[in-house]
Structure formats: C-alpha cells, structure tokens
Amino acid sequence: MQWLAERDMVDGVVAKNEAERQQLWQLREAMSETQKRDGPSIKHDIAVPTSAIPAFVEHCETALRAAFPSVRIMAFGHAGDGNLHYNISYTRPDNADLFADEARVNAIVYDTVYQFA
C-alpha cells in the first residue's frame, strides 16, 4: 500500500468476494516464500496505531538506510489493524553480515515502534 498522508491511501486492495479474498491470502502467503528465496532476513512482527503506519514506515526506513545503506525492507501484513511484518535484508550479494548487525537493526526497528506506539 502506498500512503500520501496519515489516512490517505494511494493504492490498496479490498476483496469484494470469496474468490478475491482467497487470491489475496495466496499473495500474502507467498511473501514469506519469496523472501526466503531472496536469502536471510531479520524478521519483526510489530504493531503501531493504523494512523501511525505511514510515519512509522517513513521514519524507520530513513533510520535503517542511514545505518545500513544497502538495507532492503519488506513490510507487509495486516495494516488494517496496525500489525506489520517488517523484515530486513541486504541487497548486497553476500548477506553474511546481516546477523552481525541484528542487534542494531532490532534497536532501530523497536525504538521506532515505541516512538509511534
């Protein structure tokens, strides 16, 4: 989903029937498999108020990119109730350093969650 401001969503999908609901769940379930194929990641299951999601995403990404320029963020989940799967990986070919930085990555993510909770 893309956001313009606190409550102005630019792009999103709402299932209109059971078939569409099932398709959306298939896409959601494929996210984990797709990310697994991409390599290791640091996973977070976080929650902030729905009104804070756009600011959280912006601030957390800015902080992570300042510390780790090659970071890649995969955020998906249950935005309607404020819950996100917020997973971090690196775009460089060798992810070997990813877990060496896990404590710093976690501190940035959870400090940002706390800021917007």
Backbone as XML, in Angstrom:
<?xml version="1.0"?>
<chain id="A" units="angstrom">
  <residue number="1" name="MET">
    <atom name="N" x="0.833" y="-1.165" z="0.000"/>
    <atom name="CA" x="0.000" y="0.000" z="0.000"/>
    <atom name="C" x="0.887" y="1.241" z="0.000"/>
  </residue>
  <residue number="2" name="GLN">
    <atom name="N" x="0.485" y="2.212" z="-0.716"/>
    <atom name="CA" x="1.193" y="3.480" z="-0.712"/>
    <atom name="C" x="0.344" y="4.501" z="0.026"/>
  </residue>
  <residue number="3" name="TRP">
    <atom name="N" x="0.998" y="5.403" z="0.724"/>
    <atom name="CA" x="0.296" y="6.390" z="1.530"/>
    <atom name="C" x="0.719" y="7.789" z="1.123"/>
  </residue>
  <residue number="4" name="LEU">
    <atom name="N" x="-0.236" y="8.705" z="1.064"/>
    <atom name="CA" x="0.063" y="10.113" z="0.837"/>
    <atom name="C" x="0.257" y="10.835" z="2.163"/>
  </residue>
  <residue number="5" name="ALA">
    <atom name="N" x="-0.631" y="10.612" z="3.055"/>
    <atom name="CA" x="-0.596" y="11.260" z="4.361"/>
    <atom name="C" x="-1.137" y="10.275" z="5.374"/>
  </residue>
  <residue number="6" name="GLU">
    <atom name="N" x="-1.364" y="10.746" z="6.560"/>
    <atom name="CA" x="-1.724" y="9.872" z="7.663"/>
    <atom name="C" x="-2.834" y="8.888" z="7.330"/>
  </residue>
  <residue number="7" name="ARG">
    <atom name="N" x="-3.884" y="9.312" z="6.657"/>
    <atom name="CA" x="-5.002" y="8.413" z="6.388"/>
    <atom name="C" x="-5.387" y="8.362" z="4.917"/>
  </residue>
  <residue number="8" name="ASP">
    <atom name="N" x="-4.527" y="8.874" z="4.035"/>
    <atom name="CA" x="-4.831" y="8.913" z="2.613"/>
    <atom name="C" x="-4.061" y="7.830" z="1.876"/>
  </residue>
  <residue number="9" name="MET">
    <atom name="N" x="-4.679" y="6.690" z="1.684"/>
    <atom name="CA" x="-4.029" y="5.591" z="0.992"/>
    <atom name="C" x="-4.115" y="5.837" z="-0.506"/>
  </residue>
  <residue number="10" name="VAL">
    <atom name="N" x="-3.008" y="5.631" z="-1.200"/>
    <atom name="CA" x="-2.956" y="5.824" z="-2.642"/>
    <atom name="C" x="-3.299" y="4.538" z="-3.371"/>
  </residue>
  <residue number="11" name="ASP">
    <atom name="N" x="-2.868" y="3.410" z="-2.821"/>
    <atom name="CA" x="-3.029" y="2.146" z="-3.519"/>
    <atom name="C" x="-3.307" y="1.049" z="-2.497"/>
  </residue>
  <residue number="12" name="GLY">
    <atom name="N" x="-4.341" y="0.284" z="-2.719"/>
    <atom name="CA" x="-4.677" y="-0.815" z="-1.833"/>
    <atom name="C" x="-5.732" y="-1.691" z="-2.475"/>
  </residue>
  <residue number="13" name="VAL">
    <atom name="N" x="-5.964" y="-2.834" z="-1.872"/>
    <atom name="CA" x="-6.928" y="-3.778" z="-2.420"/>
    <atom name="C" x="-7.809" y="-4.285" z="-1.291"/>
  </residue>
  <residue number="14" name="VAL">
    <atom name="N" x="-9.096" y="-4.317" z="-1.545"/>
    <atom name="CA" x="-10.056" y="-4.903" z="-0.618"/>
    <atom name="C" x="-10.827" y="-5.971" z="-1.397"/>
  </residue>
  <residue number="15" name="ALA">
    <atom name="N" x="-10.866" y="-7.172" z="-0.864"/>
    <atom name="CA" x="-11.580" y="-8.262" z="-1.535"/>
    <atom name="C" x="-13.067" y="-7.951" z="-1.614"/>
  </residue>
  <residue number="16" name="LYS">
    <atom name="N" x="-13.627" y="-8.196" z="-2.779"/>
    <atom name="CA" x="-15.060" y="-7.953" z="-2.982"/>
    <atom name="C" x="-15.877" y="-9.237" z="-2.880"/>
  </residue>
  <residue number="17" name="ASN">
    <atom name="N" x="-15.200" y="-10.379" z="-2.872"/>
    <atom name="CA" x="-15.898" y="-11.659" z="-2.788"/>
    <atom name="C" x="-14.919" y="-12.720" z="-2.282"/>
  </residue>
  <residue number="18" name="GLU">
    <atom name="N" x="-15.410" y="-13.919" z="-2.110"/>
    <atom name="CA" x="-14.601" y="-15.002" z="-1.549"/>
    <atom name="C" x="-13.418" y="-15.352" z="-2.449"/>
  </residue>
  <residue number="19" name="ALA">
    <atom name="N" x="-13.607" y="-15.364" z="-3.752"/>
    <atom name="CA" x="-12.509" y="-15.698" z="-4.673"/>
    <atom name="C" x="-11.373" y="-14.676" z="-4.543"/>
  </residue>
  <residue number="20" name="GLU">
    <atom name="N" x="-11.720" y="-13.404" z="-4.478"/>
    <atom name="CA" x="-10.700" y="-12.369" z="-4.322"/>
    <atom name="C" x="-10.022" y="-12.475" z="-2.959"/>
  </residue>
  <residue number="21" name="ARG">
    <atom name="N" x="-10.792" y="-12.805" z="-1.927"/>
    <atom name="CA" x="-10.215" y="-12.982" z="-0.593"/>
    <atom name="C" x="-9.160" y="-14.082" z="-0.612"/>
  </residue>
  <residue number="22" name="GLN">
    <atom name="N" x="-9.485" y="-15.195" z="-1.259"/>
    <atom name="CA" x="-8.542" y="-16.309" z="-1.350"/>
    <atom name="C" x="-7.300" y="-15.923" z="-2.142"/>
  </residue>
  <residue number="23" name="GLN">
    <atom name="N" x="-7.470" y="-15.155" z="-3.212"/>
    <atom name="CA" x="-6.326" y="-14.703" z="-4.000"/>
    <atom name="C" x="-5.409" y="-13.802" z="-3.172"/>
  </residue>
  <residue number="24" name="LEU">
    <atom name="N" x="-6.008" y="-12.916" z="-2.394"/>
    <atom name="CA" x="-5.201" y="-12.045" z="-1.549"/>
    <atom name="C" x="-4.419" y="-12.845" z="-0.513"/>
  </residue>
  <residue number="25" name="TRP">
    <atom name="N" x="-5.051" y="-13.858" z="0.083"/>
    <atom name="CA" x="-4.348" y="-14.692" z="1.055"/>
    <atom name="C" x="-3.220" y="-15.478" z="0.384"/>
  </residue>
  <residue number="26" name="GLN">
    <atom name="N" x="-3.433" y="-15.923" z="-0.842"/>
    <atom name="CA" x="-2.361" y="-16.621" z="-1.562"/>
    <atom name="C" x="-1.167" y="-15.700" z="-1.770"/>
  </residue>
  <residue number="27" name="LEU">
    <atom name="N" x="-1.437" y="-14.460" z="-2.134"/>
    <atom name="CA" x="-0.344" y="-13.493" z="-2.302"/>
    <atom name="C" x="0.383" y="-13.263" z="-0.984"/>
  </residue>
  <residue number="28" name="ARG">
    <atom name="N" x="-0.378" y="-13.110" z="0.084"/>
    <atom name="CA" x="0.235" y="-12.880" z="1.388"/>
    <atom name="C" x="1.094" y="-14.065" z="1.797"/>
  </residue>
  <residue number="29" name="GLU">
    <atom name="N" x="0.590" y="-15.258" z="1.624"/>
    <atom name="CA" x="1.349" y="-16.452" z="1.994"/>
    <atom name="C" x="2.599" y="-16.611" z="1.134"/>
  </residue>
  <residue number="30" name="ALA">
    <atom name="N" x="2.552" y="-16.146" z="-0.107"/>
    <atom name="CA" x="3.708" y="-16.238" z="-0.995"/>
    <atom name="C" x="4.816" y="-15.275" z="-0.592"/>
  </residue>
  <residue number="31" name="MET">
    <atom name="N" x="4.490" y="-14.244" z="0.178"/>
    <atom name="CA" x="5.508" y="-13.267" z="0.586"/>
    <atom name="C" x="6.628" y="-13.937" z="1.375"/>
  </residue>
  <residue number="32" name="SER">
    <atom name="N" x="6.276" y="-14.793" z="2.306"/>
    <atom name="CA" x="7.290" y="-15.454" z="3.120"/>
    <atom name="C" x="8.188" y="-16.344" z="2.266"/>
  </residue>
  <residue number="33" name="GLU">
    <atom name="N" x="7.591" y="-17.100" z="1.375"/>
    <atom name="CA" x="8.373" y="-17.982" z="0.496"/>
    <atom name="C" x="9.272" y="-17.170" z="-0.431"/>
  </residue>
  <residue number="34" name="THR">
    <atom name="N" x="8.746" y="-16.096" z="-0.958"/>
    <atom name="CA" x="9.529" y="-15.248" z="-1.856"/>
    <atom name="C" x="10.718" y="-14.654" z="-1.116"/>
  </residue>
  <residue number="35" name="GLN">
    <atom name="N" x="10.480" y="-14.166" z="0.081"/>
    <atom name="CA" x="11.571" y="-13.581" z="0.834"/>
    <atom name="C" x="12.593" y="-14.644" z="1.235"/>
  </residue>
  <residue number="36" name="LYS">
    <atom name="N" x="12.139" y="-15.845" z="1.528"/>
    <atom name="CA" x="13.051" y="-16.930" z="1.877"/>
    <atom name="C" x="14.006" y="-17.209" z="0.717"/>
  </residue>
  <residue number="37" name="ARG">
    <atom name="N" x="13.499" y="-17.195" z="-0.501"/>
    <atom name="CA" x="14.338" y="-17.426" z="-1.678"/>
    <atom name="C" x="15.354" y="-16.312" z="-1.882"/>
  </residue>
  <residue number="38" name="ASP">
    <atom name="N" x="15.020" y="-15.125" z="-1.382"/>
    <atom name="CA" x="15.891" y="-13.962" z="-1.517"/>
    <atom name="C" x="17.095" y="-14.048" z="-0.582"/>
  </residue>
  <residue number="39" name="GLY">
    <atom name="N" x="17.016" y="-14.866" z="0.426"/>
    <atom name="CA" x="18.121" y="-15.002" z="1.373"/>
    <atom name="C" x="17.668" y="-14.705" z="2.782"/>
  </residue>
  <residue number="40" name="PRO">
    <atom name="N" x="18.613" y="-14.686" z="3.706"/>
    <atom name="CA" x="18.262" y="-14.491" z="5.114"/>
    <atom name="C" x="17.701" y="-13.098" z="5.367"/>
  </residue>
  <residue number="41" name="SER">
    <atom name="N" x="16.897" y="-13.009" z="6.403"/>
    <atom name="CA" x="16.341" y="-11.713" z="6.796"/>
    <atom name="C" x="16.122" y="-11.700" z="8.304"/>
  </residue>
  <residue number="42" name="ILE">
    <atom name="N" x="16.060" y="-10.495" z="8.829"/>
    <atom name="CA" x="15.726" y="-10.296" z="10.237"/>
    <atom name="C" x="14.247" y="-9.938" z="10.268"/>
  </residue>
  <residue number="43" name="LYS">
    <atom name="N" x="13.477" y="-10.743" z="10.962"/>
    <atom name="CA" x="12.018" y="-10.609" z="10.924"/>
    <atom name="C" x="11.497" y="-9.907" z="12.176"/>
  </residue>
  <residue number="44" name="HIS">
    <atom name="N" x="10.508" y="-9.061" z="11.970"/>
    <atom name="CA" x="9.844" y="-8.360" z="13.064"/>
    <atom name="C" x="8.338" y="-8.442" z="12.849"/>
  </residue>
  <residue number="45" name="ASP">
    <atom name="N" x="7.622" y="-8.691" z="13.906"/>
    <atom name="CA" x="6.164" y="-8.641" z="13.916"/>
    <atom name="C" x="5.817" y="-7.469" z="14.819"/>
  </residue>
  <residue number="46" name="ILE">
    <atom name="N" x="5.412" y="-6.358" z="14.242"/>
    <atom name="CA" x="5.246" y="-5.143" z="15.032"/>
    <atom name="C" x="3.820" y="-4.616" z="14.909"/>
  </residue>
  <residue number="47" name="ALA">
    <atom name="N" x="3.473" y="-3.702" z="15.799"/>
    <atom name="CA" x="2.156" y="-3.071" z="15.753"/>
    <atom name="C" x="2.287" y="-1.615" z="16.169"/>
  </residue>
  <residue number="48" name="VAL">
    <atom name="N" x="1.649" y="-0.759" z="15.404"/>
    <atom name="CA" x="1.511" y="0.659" z="15.737"/>
    <atom name="C" x="0.074" y="1.048" z="15.390"/>
  </residue>
  <residue number="49" name="PRO">
    <atom name="N" x="-0.419" y="2.145" z="15.918"/>
    <atom name="CA" x="-1.764" y="2.565" z="15.519"/>
    <atom name="C" x="-1.844" y="2.731" z="14.001"/>
  </residue>
  <residue number="50" name="THR">
    <atom name="N" x="-2.969" y="2.383" z="13.427"/>
    <atom name="CA" x="-3.092" y="2.472" z="11.967"/>
    <atom name="C" x="-2.778" y="3.876" z="11.462"/>
  </residue>
  <residue number="51" name="SER">
    <atom name="N" x="-3.142" y="4.878" z="12.215"/>
    <atom name="CA" x="-2.863" y="6.251" z="11.792"/>
    <atom name="C" x="-1.371" y="6.558" z="11.774"/>
  </residue>
  <residue number="52" name="ALA">
    <atom name="N" x="-0.565" y="5.760" z="12.488"/>
    <atom name="CA" x="0.873" y="5.993" z="12.567"/>
    <atom name="C" x="1.671" y="5.179" z="11.553"/>
  </residue>
  <residue number="53" name="ILE">
    <atom name="N" x="1.023" y="4.263" z="10.836"/>
    <atom name="CA" x="1.762" y="3.397" z="9.907"/>
    <atom name="C" x="2.575" y="4.195" z="8.886"/>
  </residue>
  <residue number="54" name="PRO">
    <atom name="N" x="2.008" y="5.181" z="8.200"/>
    <atom name="CA" x="2.820" y="5.900" z="7.207"/>
    <atom name="C" x="4.061" y="6.566" z="7.810"/>
  </residue>
  <residue number="55" name="ALA">
    <atom name="N" x="3.899" y="7.219" z="8.953"/>
    <atom name="CA" x="5.038" y="7.882" z="9.596"/>
    <atom name="C" x="6.044" y="6.863" z="10.095"/>
  </residue>
  <residue number="56" name="PHE">
    <atom name="N" x="5.558" y="5.765" z="10.678"/>
    <atom name="CA" x="6.471" y="4.715" z="11.133"/>
    <atom name="C" x="7.312" y="4.205" z="9.972"/>
  </residue>
  <residue number="57" name="VAL">
    <atom name="N" x="6.658" y="3.847" z="8.867"/>
    <atom name="CA" x="7.366" y="3.291" z="7.713"/>
    <atom name="C" x="8.417" y="4.276" z="7.213"/>
  </residue>
  <residue number="58" name="GLU">
    <atom name="N" x="8.052" y="5.526" z="7.092"/>
    <atom name="CA" x="8.992" y="6.545" z="6.603"/>
    <atom name="C" x="10.175" y="6.723" z="7.547"/>
  </residue>
  <residue number="59" name="HIS">
    <atom name="N" x="9.897" y="6.901" z="8.830"/>
    <atom name="CA" x="10.964" y="7.146" z="9.798"/>
    <atom name="C" x="11.870" y="5.934" z="9.982"/>
  </residue>
  <residue number="60" name="CYS">
    <atom name="N" x="11.281" y="4.763" z="10.050"/>
    <atom name="CA" x="12.081" y="3.558" z="10.255"/>
    <atom name="C" x="12.991" y="3.306" z="9.044"/>
  </residue>
  <residue number="61" name="GLU">
    <atom name="N" x="12.439" y="3.471" z="7.852"/>
    <atom name="CA" x="13.258" y="3.283" z="6.651"/>
    <atom name="C" x="14.405" y="4.289" z="6.612"/>
  </residue>
  <residue number="62" name="THR">
    <atom name="N" x="14.130" y="5.536" z="6.937"/>
    <atom name="CA" x="15.178" y="6.561" z="6.943"/>
    <atom name="C" x="16.289" y="6.197" z="7.924"/>
  </residue>
  <residue number="63" name="ALA">
    <atom name="N" x="15.910" y="5.771" z="9.124"/>
    <atom name="CA" x="16.904" y="5.399" z="10.139"/>
    <atom name="C" x="17.707" y="4.174" z="9.724"/>
  </residue>
  <residue number="64" name="LEU">
    <atom name="N" x="17.021" y="3.176" z="9.174"/>
    <atom name="CA" x="17.731" y="1.966" z="8.751"/>
    <atom name="C" x="18.692" y="2.258" z="7.598"/>
  </residue>
  <residue number="65" name="ARG">
    <atom name="N" x="18.253" y="3.049" z="6.634"/>
    <atom name="CA" x="19.115" y="3.374" z="5.483"/>
    <atom name="C" x="20.315" y="4.227" z="5.902"/>
  </residue>
  <residue number="66" name="ALA">
    <atom name="N" x="20.139" y="5.067" z="6.920"/>
    <atom name="CA" x="21.269" y="5.858" z="7.419"/>
    <atom name="C" x="22.333" y="4.938" z="8.027"/>
  </residue>
  <residue number="67" name="ALA">
    <atom name="N" x="21.896" y="3.917" z="8.726"/>
    <atom name="CA" x="22.832" y="2.983" z="9.362"/>
    <atom name="C" x="23.338" y="1.910" z="8.411"/>
  </residue>
  <residue number="68" name="PHE">
    <atom name="N" x="22.470" y="1.478" z="7.507"/>
    <atom name="CA" x="22.774" y="0.368" z="6.602"/>
    <atom name="C" x="22.292" y="0.728" z="5.195"/>
  </residue>
  <residue number="69" name="PRO">
    <atom name="N" x="23.097" y="1.426" z="4.414"/>
    <atom name="CA" x="22.644" y="1.917" z="3.099"/>
    <atom name="C" x="22.122" y="0.826" z="2.163"/>
  </residue>
  <residue number="70" name="SER">
    <atom name="N" x="22.588" y="-0.392" z="2.313"/>
    <atom name="CA" x="22.162" y="-1.451" z="1.392"/>
    <atom name="C" x="20.977" y="-2.261" z="1.907"/>
  </residue>
  <residue number="71" name="VAL">
    <atom name="N" x="20.308" y="-1.756" z="2.935"/>
    <atom name="CA" x="19.190" y="-2.491" z="3.519"/>
    <atom name="C" x="18.018" y="-2.578" z="2.536"/>
  </residue>
  <residue number="72" name="ARG">
    <atom name="N" x="17.310" y="-3.697" z="2.631"/>
    <atom name="CA" x="16.065" y="-3.845" z="1.876"/>
    <atom name="C" x="14.971" y="-4.190" z="2.884"/>
  </residue>
  <residue number="73" name="ILE">
    <atom name="N" x="13.854" y="-3.506" z="2.773"/>
    <atom name="CA" x="12.766" y="-3.661" z="3.734"/>
    <atom name="C" x="11.577" y="-4.300" z="3.033"/>
  </residue>
  <residue number="74" name="MET">
    <atom name="N" x="11.043" y="-5.325" z="3.648"/>
    <atom name="CA" x="9.831" y="-5.979" z="3.159"/>
    <atom name="C" x="8.794" y="-5.805" z="4.260"/>
  </residue>
  <residue number="75" name="ALA">
    <atom name="N" x="7.879" y="-4.869" z="4.060"/>
    <atom name="CA" x="6.821" y="-4.605" z="5.040"/>
    <atom name="C" x="5.494" y="-5.030" z="4.437"/>
  </residue>
  <residue number="76" name="PHE">
    <atom name="N" x="4.814" y="-5.901" z="5.141"/>
    <atom name="CA" x="3.518" y="-6.379" z="4.664"/>
    <atom name="C" x="2.733" y="-6.885" z="5.848"/>
  </residue>
  <residue number="77" name="GLY">
    <atom name="N" x="1.461" y="-7.101" z="5.661"/>
    <atom name="CA" x="0.693" y="-7.696" z="6.740"/>
    <atom name="C" x="-0.693" y="-7.139" z="6.889"/>
  </residue>
  <residue number="78" name="HIS">
    <atom name="N" x="-1.025" y="-6.848" z="8.110"/>
    <atom name="CA" x="-2.397" y="-6.542" z="8.499"/>
    <atom name="C" x="-2.523" y="-5.053" z="8.796"/>
  </residue>
  <residue number="79" name="ALA">
    <atom name="N" x="-2.273" y="-4.227" z="7.803"/>
    <atom name="CA" x="-2.251" y="-2.778" z="8.010"/>
    <atom name="C" x="-3.571" y="-2.269" z="8.567"/>
  </residue>
  <residue number="80" name="GLY">
    <atom name="N" x="-4.660" y="-2.941" z="8.263"/>
    <atom name="CA" x="-5.970" y="-2.506" z="8.742"/>
    <atom name="C" x="-6.104" y="-2.533" z="10.249"/>
  </residue>
  <residue number="81" name="ASP">
    <atom name="N" x="-5.299" y="-3.348" z="10.925"/>
    <atom name="CA" x="-5.341" y="-3.364" z="12.386"/>
    <atom name="C" x="-4.010" y="-2.938" z="13.005"/>
  </residue>
  <residue number="82" name="GLY">
    <atom name="N" x="-3.132" y="-2.355" z="12.187"/>
    <atom name="CA" x="-1.886" y="-1.796" z="12.703"/>
    <atom name="C" x="-0.732" y="-2.774" z="12.826"/>
  </residue>
  <residue number="83" name="ASN">
    <atom name="N" x="-0.918" y="-3.997" z="12.408"/>
    <atom name="CA" x="0.131" y="-5.007" z="12.522"/>
    <atom name="C" x="0.869" y="-5.168" z="11.201"/>
  </residue>
  <residue number="84" name="LEU">
    <atom name="N" x="2.187" y="-5.199" z="11.280"/>
    <atom name="CA" x="3.012" y="-5.371" z="10.090"/>
    <atom name="C" x="4.079" y="-6.430" z="10.332"/>
  </residue>
  <residue number="85" name="HIS">
    <atom name="N" x="4.385" y="-7.153" z="9.297"/>
    <atom name="CA" x="5.587" y="-7.976" z="9.261"/>
    <atom name="C" x="6.631" y="-7.053" z="8.640"/>
  </residue>
  <residue number="86" name="TYR">
    <atom name="N" x="7.667" y="-6.737" z="9.390"/>
    <atom name="CA" x="8.651" y="-5.741" z="8.969"/>
    <atom name="C" x="10.006" y="-6.439" z="8.936"/>
  </residue>
  <residue number="87" name="ASN">
    <atom name="N" x="10.354" y="-6.940" z="7.765"/>
    <atom name="CA" x="11.525" y="-7.789" z="7.617"/>
    <atom name="C" x="12.643" y="-7.064" z="6.886"/>
  </residue>
  <residue number="88" name="ILE">
    <atom name="N" x="13.861" y="-7.321" z="7.315"/>
    <atom name="CA" x="15.029" y="-6.596" z="6.829"/>
    <atom name="C" x="16.023" y="-7.572" z="6.206"/>
  </residue>
  <residue number="89" name="SER">
    <atom name="N" x="16.506" y="-7.219" z="5.015"/>
    <atom name="CA" x="17.610" y="-7.955" z="4.396"/>
    <atom name="C" x="18.520" y="-6.946" z="3.715"/>
  </residue>
  <residue number="90" name="TYR">
    <atom name="N" x="19.634" y="-7.407" z="3.196"/>
    <atom name="CA" x="20.564" y="-6.530" z="2.488"/>
    <atom name="C" x="20.496" y="-6.825" z="1.005"/>
  </residue>
  <residue number="91" name="THR">
    <atom name="N" x="20.736" y="-5.813" z="0.204"/>
    <atom name="CA" x="20.709" y="-6.015" z="-1.242"/>
    <atom name="C" x="22.056" y="-6.466" z="-1.781"/>
  </residue>
  <residue number="92" name="ARG">
    <atom name="N" x="23.098" y="-6.371" z="-0.977"/>
    <atom name="CA" x="24.391" y="-6.812" z="-1.491"/>
    <atom name="C" x="24.390" y="-8.325" z="-1.679"/>
  </residue>
  <residue number="93" name="PRO">
    <atom name="N" x="25.230" y="-8.827" z="-2.540"/>
    <atom name="CA" x="25.201" y="-10.269" z="-2.834"/>
    <atom name="C" x="25.462" y="-11.155" z="-1.618"/>
  </residue>
  <residue number="94" name="ASP">
    <atom name="N" x="26.267" y="-10.702" z="-0.694"/>
    <atom name="CA" x="26.621" y="-11.540" z="0.450"/>
    <atom name="C" x="25.919" y="-11.028" z="1.697"/>
  </residue>
  <residue number="95" name="ASN">
    <atom name="N" x="24.931" y="-11.762" z="2.164"/>
    <atom name="CA" x="24.193" y="-11.375" z="3.371"/>
    <atom name="C" x="24.882" y="-11.831" z="4.652"/>
  </residue>
  <residue number="96" name="ALA">
    <atom name="N" x="26.126" y="-12.244" z="4.572"/>
    <atom name="CA" x="26.801" y="-12.805" z="5.734"/>
    <atom name="C" x="26.835" y="-11.837" z="6.912"/>
  </residue>
  <residue number="97" name="ASP">
    <atom name="N" x="26.909" y="-10.544" z="6.663"/>
    <atom name="CA" x="27.000" y="-9.561" z="7.735"/>
    <atom name="C" x="25.653" y="-9.234" z="8.365"/>
  </residue>
  <residue number="98" name="LEU">
    <atom name="N" x="24.582" y="-9.664" z="7.776"/>
    <atom name="CA" x="23.249" y="-9.286" z="8.235"/>
    <atom name="C" x="23.048" y="-9.585" z="9.712"/>
  </residue>
  <residue number="99" name="PHE">
    <atom name="N" x="23.348" y="-10.777" z="10.144"/>
    <atom name="CA" x="23.072" y="-11.148" z="11.526"/>
    <atom name="C" x="24.092" y="-10.575" z="12.499"/>
  </residue>
  <residue number="100" name="ALA">
    <atom name="N" x="25.258" y="-10.170" z="11.994"/>
    <atom name="CA" x="26.210" y="-9.457" z="12.849"/>
    <atom name="C" x="25.632" y="-8.106" z="13.254"/>
  </residue>
  <residue number="101" name="ASP">
    <atom name="N" x="24.762" y="-7.555" z="12.429"/>
    <atom name="CA" x="24.140" y="-6.258" z="12.685"/>
    <atom name="C" x="22.751" y="-6.377" z="13.309"/>
  </residue>
  <residue number="102" name="GLU">
    <atom name="N" x="22.347" y="-7.582" z="13.670"/>
    <atom name="CA" x="20.965" y="-7.807" z="14.124"/>
    <atom name="C" x="20.581" y="-6.954" z="15.328"/>
  </residue>
  <residue number="103" name="ALA">
    <atom name="N" x="21.452" y="-6.816" z="16.299"/>
    <atom name="CA" x="21.115" y="-6.029" z="17.494"/>
    <atom name="C" x="20.846" y="-4.576" z="17.128"/>
  </residue>
  <residue number="104" name="ARG">
    <atom name="N" x="21.657" y="-4.002" z="16.253"/>
    <atom name="CA" x="21.453" y="-2.610" z="15.821"/>
    <atom name="C" x="20.184" y="-2.474" z="14.994"/>
  </residue>
  <residue number="105" name="VAL">
    <atom name="N" x="19.945" y="-3.425" z="14.094"/>
    <atom name="CA" x="18.724" y="-3.401" z="13.288"/>
    <atom name="C" x="17.508" y="-3.453" z="14.205"/>
  </residue>
  <residue number="106" name="ASN">
    <atom name="N" x="17.512" y="-4.398" z="15.135"/>
    <atom name="CA" x="16.384" y="-4.536" z="16.063"/>
    <atom name="C" x="16.179" y="-3.274" z="16.892"/>
  </residue>
  <residue number="107" name="ALA">
    <atom name="N" x="17.264" y="-2.668" z="17.358"/>
    <atom name="CA" x="17.148" y="-1.449" z="18.159"/>
    <atom name="C" x="16.477" y="-0.338" z="17.351"/>
  </residue>
  <residue number="108" name="ILE">
    <atom name="N" x="16.873" y="-0.180" z="16.096"/>
    <atom name="CA" x="16.266" y="0.857" z="15.256"/>
    <atom name="C" x="14.777" y="0.576" z="15.060"/>
  </residue>
  <residue number="109" name="VAL">
    <atom name="N" x="14.446" y="-0.663" z="14.707"/>
    <atom name="CA" x="13.045" y="-1.004" z="14.444"/>
    <atom name="C" x="12.204" y="-0.822" z="15.712"/>
  </residue>
  <residue number="110" name="TYR">
    <atom name="N" x="12.644" y="-1.409" z="16.820"/>
    <atom name="CA" x="11.815" y="-1.360" z="18.024"/>
    <atom name="C" x="11.778" y="0.028" z="18.663"/>
  </residue>
  <residue number="111" name="ASP">
    <atom name="N" x="12.856" y="0.798" z="18.561"/>
    <atom name="CA" x="12.822" y="2.177" z="19.056"/>
    <atom name="C" x="11.819" y="2.997" z="18.240"/>
  </residue>
  <residue number="112" name="THR">
    <atom name="N" x="11.744" y="2.735" z="16.937"/>
    <atom name="CA" x="10.804" y="3.460" z="16.086"/>
    <atom name="C" x="9.370" y="3.035" z="16.396"/>
  </residue>
  <residue number="113" name="VAL">
    <atom name="N" x="9.162" y="1.737" z="16.614"/>
    <atom name="CA" x="7.826" y="1.267" z="17.024"/>
    <atom name="C" x="7.403" y="1.982" z="18.291"/>
  </residue>
  <residue number="114" name="TYR">
    <atom name="N" x="8.297" y="2.032" z="19.278"/>
    <atom name="CA" x="7.987" y="2.674" z="20.551"/>
    <atom name="C" x="7.634" y="4.148" z="20.342"/>
  </residue>
  <residue number="115" name="GLN">
    <atom name="N" x="8.375" y="4.818" z="19.444"/>
    <atom name="CA" x="8.138" y="6.228" z="19.166"/>
    <atom name="C" x="6.729" y="6.468" z="18.630"/>
  </residue>
  <residue number="116" name="PHE">
    <atom name="N" x="6.211" y="5.523" z="17.820"/>
    <atom name="CA" x="4.917" y="5.721" z="17.179"/>
    <atom name="C" x="3.778" y="4.949" z="17.840"/>
  </residue>
  <residue number="117" name="ALA">
    <atom name="N" x="4.060" y="4.208" z="18.895"/>
    <atom name="CA" x="3.018" y="3.406" z="19.555"/>
    <atom name="C" x="2.033" y="4.268" z="20.314"/>
  </residue>
</chain>
